[in-house]
Amino acid sequence: MSTALDTTATPSPRPSAVSARQLAASTATRRARAARLKLWIGTVCTLLVVVPIALAQLLPLPGPNDQDLGKRRLAPFTEGHLFGTDQLGRDVLSRILHGGQVSLTIGVLAVVVSGVIGIVAGAAAGYFGGWVDSVVSRLLEAQMSLPLLMMLLLVVALFDPSVPVITSVIAVAQWPEVARLTRSLVLVEREKPYVAAARMLGLHRIQILVRHILPNIIRQATLVVLLLLAQAVLLESALSYLGAGPQRPFATWGRIISDGQDYITTSWWLVTLPGLVIVLLVVGVNLIGDGLRDRSRVRRTATEGN
Amino acid sequence: MTRFTPPILGRRTLLSVGAGLGAGLALSQLTACAGPTGAAGPGTISLGLNRSLVSLDNKLNQFEAAVTVQRAVRQALTSIDQNLRPQLVLADRFELDEASGSWTVRLRDDVHYSDDTPVTVEDVATALRYYGEVNGSFIVGLFPEMPTVEPVDDRTFRLHTQRPVAVLDYLMANIHITPAAANEPVELSSGVGSGPYVVTRANGGTGEYELARNDRYWGPAPSLRNVRVRFVPEESSRVVGLRSGEIDVIDSISPDSADQLDGMRGVRIQRSPGTRINQLFFNFRKPRGHPLADPAVREALTYAIDGRALIDNVLTGSAQQAEGVVPVALEGAARTGAFTYDPRQARQRLDALGVRDLAVKIIWETGEFAADTFIMEAVQEMLSDVGVRSTLQQFEPGGDILQWRQGRRGDWDVLGNGFGNPTGLALTSLQGMYAGTPEREETRDTYQGFVYPEVAGLISDATAEADRDARNLLLTDVQQRIWDLWPCLWAFVPDAVLAHRTRMTDPALKPINSYDLASVALEG
């Protein structure tokens, strides 16, 4: 007996009892949507800060150190000064943008250096184990037990506070977080069959680590590095605020706020506007990091489900 | 049908009530935190100092506000009054014997310390000896030489110096007297004094002190029962503390902060012409052949600085450009010249002198004077306008600027520095800044390497001159000579500014930027 398939019947829109509405309200979809939203908002906030900073030299703004003592502390939107002027009649917007170049340069360089140190040290500790793991783990535990800001201030006090010194100090301060995460990721990866297969094929240990394990963990590790960018910018601002930033006349965000705090009741924009810019950047970068992390989790869950 | 009736006092209700109560309790605590905290109680005032009062002794540590507190505990033979004249305190006689050049001093018969022991001649001799024994004392630098004590009787003694010091009655206002047995050649944080207050708690590390009224004070009893002294380095914090009532008096505030506080309910501002001079002082340790070793180059650079703009805008009129090498309000000061702003002339003069591509390094310590960083940044821009490159190096308090000043850590060209004057005499400032000798330079104890033996000789001659008119003539001559050497890129004399809560009476602010704590009372 043959059964003829009734092709004329109206096909069901979904081969499941789960309706599209229910699917849209599901946790997984909500997470994916939230991750997308975070990415969008984060990107917009970050670009709002980063693009003007990158184009600061091209914008029709006065120089960050151009003074006009007769135009001190002008309020925003006065005489062509969008963010007003500071105590020496300098354009606040120009100082924030040029200061952002210093702060962002230090932040980016610091996270790149700390990322490289952290990934190399963490991967070596996780893969080789033994004394390498002991040395790296004890080092990062020792460093994480020290109060971060105090350590930074001490090192900057010992050496002159210049851009290379501050960058190195922040980079060295941040490597433990990357190293710890990389180590744990490598510990999981090294027990997987593909690593055993590579070993059976006679590949050198470093070759296995570099060519097979690292590509599998680099994405998650770089996410942490991205999140550290916000922390690096905040650290640099804190150091400048405390007087341990690059020497004047470098306009850094922390110093602009520090210089303006005496005027908070009379010239609010000197502290508030640079503060808002820092908040915008830090929130933006953190949202991008969160969004990317959430998206990778959703994808991983989906892959594992299949 | 059975109906479920929730219990009257279910777990959910209990949790809600508990959470509400907890939130209420926490909120009441938070509300208490939000109000002014640590406000001084009745009969007590709180002082917020801009620099840490390391000790209640001035052997090493003397800045203007510190004098107010130190004098409340320890007193000197004399003090400097509102008109910058010496007044007798522990002594009732202080006379110069013009023939011998020595001074005869007699202690008051009723003066005694807070433990009821009398002030003795031995105490004075010990104090003078120990001031001379500490290294790096600001006070010793004001004396051409430290006098020695020759007792005459149990209350009277003579002060001898190798060369007569005609202004010893002014200078002795800075030597605080302590019982000889309790004195040491180091700074004293607590201990017994003859002043209207006694120390009840002292912490030199944090700069916090508590003083209580000395019930056995030999003079008129002070009105306030207690005085609290705190170190609040951040000016914005001091201003906020004063506004909230947590602090009653703040001093040495910047013009912008004074503007913020001016007219505010419950706060009064007091101003007085100052005796302190703030300078951008050239480094006089430059080798021969260096452009800055040439007075003509130094003079040319002064034309680059728009002092009027700095005074009017950055200092908002709360200071005057220096018209001499010391503040003109001082006894014996002379107007020797003025700083002129003419950038074109600056460049022309530098070109004529063959100085091109000059780069200078400016150093200073944060808080050395009000609006210091803004002045330095403005000066940097002004120098750049005449083609002189400059770098700024700012030191935080507690850093090693002293070693830099002495040329032991690195080279510099211009130093931002303030020089206070605790006596009201031009001679004191001249002695402290310009009487450097080659011998003192060997230990780097001169003022930024300023060593001109003829200038030091003239200052020494003026110090020994008992006749006031003759002394002032000598001083005018030496001040002109110093001015012609162009020691400063720019200099200004700030007003002494103090802000206080109106719950206390106006402290009689002296030009030396201190006041008599015993004369302060609470209103009402």
Contacts between the chains, C-beta under 8 A, distances in Angstrom:
chain1	res1	chain2	res2	distance
A	65	B	377	7.7
A	65	B	381	6.3
A	66	B	381	7.9
A	67	B	377	7.7
A	67	B	378	6.2
A	67	B	381	4.9
A	69	B	306	7.7
A	69	B	309	4.6
A	69	B	310	7.5
A	69	B	312	7.8
A	69	B	313	4.0
A	69	B	314	6.8
A	69	B	378	6.8
A	70	B	309	7.7
A	70	B	313	6.8
A	72	B	313	5.6
A	72	B	314	8.0
A	87	B	256	7.4
A	87	B	314	7.4
A	87	B	371	7.9
A	87	B	374	5.2
A	88	B	314	7.2
A	88	B	374	5.8
A	88	B	377	6.1
A	88	B	378	5.7
A	88	B	381	7.8
A	89	B	313	7.8
A	157	B	399	7.7
A	243	B	366	6.4
A	243	B	394	7.2
A	243	B	396	5.1
A	244	B	396	7.7
A	247	B	391	7.2
A	247	B	392	6.0
A	247	B	393	5.9
A	247	B	394	6.7
A	248	B	373	7.0
A	248	B	376	7.2
A	248	B	377	6.1
A	248	B	380	7.8
A	248	B	392	4.5
A	248	B	394	6.3
A	249	B	377	6.1
A	249	B	380	6.3
A	249	B	392	6.7
A	259	B	373	6.9
A	259	B	374	7.8
A	261	B	234	7.8
A	261	B	236	4.8
A	262	B	235	5.5
A	262	B	236	4.8
A	262	B	239	7.4
A	262	B	254	6.8
A	262	B	256	6.2
A	262	B	257	6.1
A	263	B	256	6.3
A	263	B	260	7.8
A	264	B	236	6.8
A	265	B	260	5.6
A	266	B	256	7.5
A	266	B	259	7.2
A	266	B	260	5.5
